[in-house]
Amino acid sequence: GMPLTVLLLAATLVDVVANEEAGPAGHVDGVDFAYAGNKAALRWLRGRRNDLLHHEGPTDGLMGEAAAADWQWRDAERGLTALLDYLDDLVRYDLSD
């Protein structure tokens, strides 16, 4: 559903921003990337994305259970927060140059 899509897109955007030369990776200093965002939150986001994309067998939240909607939305919000904090730090570093 939508919350899982939000989570996957947030993780994808972090990867794109960090690696695509046409974007910030082409002009923001590598040291700035090293300090951008909350590293624990970004690790969680990548891990959560990998859990969803590479799951094997039955996985909580992917089996259509109604109770999963609450934590899926919490995960989506947590993922968006990780993305926005990361982008906010990069904008701040870029503007300070």
MARMAR-550362 format. One line per 4 residues: number of its first residue (from 1); for each residue x, y, z of C-alpha. Coordinates in pm, 1 decimal, always signed. Layout:
BEGIN
NUM> X Y Z  ...
This chain:
BEGIN
1> +0.0 +0.0 +0.0  +82.6 +364.6 +10.6  +292.1 +369.0 +329.6  +527.4 +105.1 +191.6
5> +556.9 +300.7 -133.0  +645.0 +614.9 +63.8  +912.7 +422.0 +253.2  +1062.0 +273.8 -64.3
9> +1064.6 +609.4 -243.0  +1228.9 +784.1 +52.8  +1509.6 +526.8 +52.6  +1543.2 +552.4 -325.8
13> +1568.4 +932.6 -310.8  +1848.2 +912.8 -53.7  +2041.3 +682.6 -288.8  +1976.3 +901.1 -593.7
17> +2081.9 +1222.1 -418.6  +2398.9 +1057.0 -288.2  +2504.0 +896.3 -614.7  +2372.5 +1078.9 -922.1
21> +2628.6 +1322.2 -1059.9  +2351.9 +1540.6 -1209.4  +2227.5 +1619.3 -859.0  +2400.3 +1722.5 -537.2
25> +2661.4 +1448.0 -574.4  +2799.8 +1648.3 -864.1  +2871.8 +1962.9 -666.0  +2840.9 +1900.9 -291.4
29> +3164.2 +1807.9 -114.8  +3195.7 +1440.9 -18.1  +3266.5 +1539.0 +341.5  +2925.8 +1708.2 +353.3
33> +2762.6 +1380.4 +250.8  +2947.7 +1204.8 +530.3  +2787.4 +1432.9 +789.0  +2442.6 +1471.8 +629.9
37> +2144.3 +1319.2 +802.6  +2112.1 +1093.9 +1101.8  +2325.0 +789.5 +1021.7  +2120.1 +556.3 +1242.0
41> +1799.0 +672.7 +1072.9  +1949.2 +633.1 +725.9  +2075.6 +282.6 +811.4  +1730.8 +191.4 +941.4
45> +1572.8 +326.4 +621.9  +1805.4 +124.8 +398.5  +1753.5 -186.7 +609.1  +1376.4 -146.6 +609.5
49> +1375.7 -94.9 +234.0  +1588.2 -407.7 +188.8  +1358.3 -606.9 +418.4  +1062.0 -512.5 +200.9
53> +1224.2 -559.6 -137.6  +1416.3 -877.1 -62.7  +1175.5 -1056.1 +168.9  +1142.1 -1429.9 +147.6
57> +828.7 -1611.0 +257.8  +553.2 -1459.2 +468.5  +647.9 -1118.7 +605.1  +456.2 -911.0 +857.6
61> +279.6 -625.3 +687.1  +289.5 -780.7 +342.9  +15.4 -1034.2 +401.9  -275.8 -788.4 +406.9
65> -333.9 -794.1 +782.0  -531.3 -491.9 +901.6  -318.6 -434.1 +1211.6  -13.3 -368.3 +996.0
69> -147.3 -37.3 +865.5  -59.0 +146.9 +1188.8  +305.4 +47.3 +1196.2  +339.3 +83.1 +818.6
73> +234.5 +447.9 +847.0  +475.6 +497.0 +1138.8  +753.4 +345.0 +927.0  +659.8 +573.3 +635.0
77> +675.2 +878.6 +861.1  +1008.5 +766.6 +1005.2  +1144.7 +714.7 +653.5  +1028.3 +1058.1 +538.5
81> +1186.4 +1217.8 +844.1  +1518.0 +1046.5 +767.9  +1501.8 +1168.6 +405.6  +1404.7 +1526.5 +495.6
85> +1674.8 +1555.9 +763.6  +1930.8 +1429.5 +511.4  +1818.9 +1677.8 +245.0  +1803.4 +1962.8 +495.9
89> +2164.3 +1899.2 +598.6  +2279.7 +1888.0 +236.7  +2104.6 +2215.2 +154.2  +2262.3 +2376.7 +459.5
93> +2610.5 +2252.5 +359.0  +2558.8 +2358.6 -3.2  +2448.5 +2709.2 +95.3  +2739.1 +2758.0 +335.2
97> +2999.5 +2712.3 +60.0
